[in-house]
Amino acid sequence: MVFSKEQIYNSVWKEPYFGDYNIVMSHIRNIREKIEDNPSKPIYIQTVWGVGYRFNPQMVQKD
């Protein structure tokens, strides 16, 4: 499932945002720096250009 920047913002901050979504991109970058071996080539959180972000489906455990 792909989440748009707007969906992420609304879920995290619990309010609509009518402006620049750079804050979401900044937080995604910070998370990648903490969890990725190489943040410039992310494995866990992938960017779907023009749509948003998703977790790598191959890295998600299915019970």
C-alpha positions in Angstrom: 0.0 0.0 0.0 1.3 3.5 -0.9 0.7 6.4 1.4 0.6 9.9 0.1 2.4 12.8 1.9 -1.0 14.2 2.7 -2.2 10.9 4.2 1.0 10.6 6.3 0.7 14.2 7.5 -3.0 13.9 8.4 -2.4 10.6 10.3 0.6 11.8 12.3 -0.5 15.4 13.1 -4.2 14.7 13.2 -5.1 17.8 11.3 -5.4 18.8 7.6 -2.4 20.5 6.1 -2.7 23.0 3.3 0.8 23.8 2.3 4.2 22.3 1.7 4.8 18.7 2.6 8.5 19.1 3.0 8.0 18.3 6.7 6.9 14.8 5.8 9.9 14.3 3.5 12.2 15.6 6.2 10.9 13.1 8.7 11.1 10.2 6.2 14.7 11.1 5.6 15.4 11.2 9.4 13.8 7.8 9.8 15.8 6.4 6.9 19.0 7.6 8.4 18.2 5.6 11.6 17.0 2.3 10.0 18.7 2.0 6.6 22.3 0.8 6.0 22.5 3.3 3.1 19.8 6.0 3.4 20.5 7.2 -0.1 19.5 3.8 -1.4 16.6 2.9 0.9 15.4 -0.7 1.3 12.7 -0.5 3.9 10.8 2.7 3.1 10.5 3.2 -0.6 9.5 6.3 -2.6 6.8 5.8 -5.2 7.5 8.8 -7.4 4.5 11.1 -7.8 2.4 9.1 -5.3 4.1 8.8 -1.9 5.8 6.2 0.2 5.4 2.5 1.0 7.1 -0.2 3.0 9.0 -2.6 0.9 6.5 -5.5 0.4 9.4 -8.0 0.4 10.5 -6.8 3.9 7.0 -7.0 5.5 6.4 -10.2 7.4 3.1 -12.0 6.7 1.7 -14.2 9.4 
